[in-house]
Each structure stands twice: as structure tokens, then as C-alpha cells.
Amino acid sequence: MAESDDQYDVIGKAYERAKFIPTGLAEQATLLSALPDLSGKAVLDVACGTGFYPRKFVDLGAARVVGVDSSHEMVAYARSVEARESRGITYHRVDAAELPVLGEFDVVTAVWLLGYADDPAALDRMAGNLAGNLAPGGILAVVVPNPDADWDVLPGDYGRYGYQVVQTGELTFRMPVSVRVLGKPPFAFDSFFWPAGAFDGALERAGLTTVTRQPTVVPDDDRGAEFWATLARSPSFAVFTAERAADR
Ligand SMILES: C[S@@+](CC[C@H](N)C(=O)[O-])C[C@H]1O[C@@H](n2cnc3c(N)ncnc32)[C@H](O)[C@@H]1O
């Protein structure tokens, strides 16, 4: 493997560990339970990162999967996995605020994208671009920072789920935070929490219908309901779905 591939491997492996800590497992369970059956479907994943969800969507039966991300490193890592274990996924480096229409997709996903919009106008552009890639009757699902999170929980007790979120600046149209992924090796990245109504409002202004906050789903595992109770009440994430009308 070339040296640059090694570098992407390190980034990618560190990143994907966050999908298997408890909060990552609950994120997966909540998102996947909100999606329709993917068998035979065309799926676009925007802000695909390492390609974790695009690979999962193929494994769940999707016929055509396209991933896009604005980061050279993330796209390079996703492509390096595709080169190693081909699933027929294509990746493009594109900024979601400038995303063109790549096709008519039955399902469009954007996991941890919308919080990164630079301002409310960019949020509306991103939402419009996600909507523009949906086939009539298609479904959009987004994972965003939970607008209703309990801020007594996220910086502290939420650590039992492998993750802590600490406010790093003032709330303007969004609130800057540092997300700390605990465990070995620990790492942190910047994110932004937006107030209630920001994300669902943008999806509605993009012309989508049935904008719905999906119920949080926690894994049914041997850690039991008591372990998961705090996350179920105040997850760090929220999943919204919306639909492009069939006759638009
Ligand atoms: C927290 S990661 C999540 C990656 C992936 N969705 C996942 O859940 O594994 C956020 C991703 O959003 C991408 N991103 C941030 N701003 C973006 C933009 N304007 N357009 C496209 N991708 C963006 C980053 O490069 C990064 O890969």
C-alpha cells in the first residue's frame, strides 16, 4: 500500500471507531430504522466521510450508491476502501452547498452535514441541493446535532456512551462545540448545534413534505434499558426524514 493510503487508513479507522461506541450504535439504529427498504434503490449519501454508510447501504441491497464529500482526505479514504473491496460505489469531491443534480435518487442521506452550513443561507442551499437530487416520491434522511439536547447531560454523563460534547463559543445562529470521542485513541472534532426549528425549517423551505423527527432507537443489547435511558431521553443526534412529493 502506498504511503498516502496508509495515512488515509489511520484517519479512516480512527473516524469509524465512533460508529461502534454506544452513541454511534444508537445513531446507526435510529437512521437505519428511519429508511425504507433499500433493495434495488439508488442512494446518494452527501458528506459521506469514509464511506461507512455508502458501504452499509450496498450491503443492505441498494443497487446504486454514490457518495460525495468536500474533504479530499475523506474521499481518498473512501475510494481506497472501494479499491480494496469493490461494491461499485462511486465517490465525488463536492461541497454540498454547491452540489449539482447528480441524478434522481430514491433515497438521499446526509449524516452530520447540515450542522456545518456556514450560515442560514448556506443551510437553505444545502437543503435545496439535497432535495434536488431526490426522485419524485423519494425520501431524504438527515442526521443532525440534536436541537433539543439536554446541556446538563452532553458535556458529562453522556460520556458513558463514549462521547462528550462541550460548548466552545457563544450561541449565534448556531452554537460551536467540540465533540470528544473517548476511548483509545481519543480524538476531538468541531461541530455546531443549531436551535430548534432550524433544520426542519430548511427542509420545508426546500419544498419537501412530511418533515418528521424520527424516534430515537437504541440497540436492544445486554447493556439493558437502564444503561440506554439517558441517551434515549437526550441523544446527541437527531434524525429527520422528509419526502419529495410524487407529483412535484
Ligand atoms: C462528522 S463527519 C460524518 C461523516 C459521515 N457522514 C459519517 O457519518 O460517517 C462530517 C463530514 O461532513 C463533511 N462535510 C462538512 N462540510 C461539508 C460540505 N459543505 N459539503 C460536503 N461535505 C461536508 C466532512 O468532510 C466530513 O466528512
The ligand as a Gaussian input file, in Angstrom:
#p B3LYP/6-31G(d) Opt

LIG

0 1
 C      -18.709000      14.095000      11.229000
 S      -18.268000      13.666000       9.584000
 C      -19.501000      12.484000       9.160000
 C      -19.113000      11.600000       8.005000
 C      -20.149000      10.548000       7.627000
 N      -21.402000      11.143000       7.218000
 C      -20.359000       9.590000       8.751000
 O      -21.366000       9.694000       9.437000
 O      -19.501000       8.726000       8.952000
 C      -18.758000      15.104000       8.703000
 C      -18.405000      15.037000       7.236000
 O      -19.018000      16.142000       6.593000
 C      -18.156000      16.579000       5.574000
 N      -18.545000      17.948000       5.219000
 C      -18.527000      19.045000       6.007000
 N      -18.959000      20.117000       5.322000
 C      -19.289000      19.673000       4.076000
 C      -19.795000      20.310000       2.905000
 N      -20.043000      21.621000       2.884000
 N      -20.026000      19.554000       1.815000
 C      -19.765000      18.221000       1.817000
 N      -19.262000      17.576000       2.899000
 C      -19.041000      18.288000       4.013000
 C      -16.766000      16.450000       6.205000
 O      -15.732000      16.448000       5.255000
 C      -16.908000      15.127000       6.948000
 O      -16.532000      14.040000       6.148000

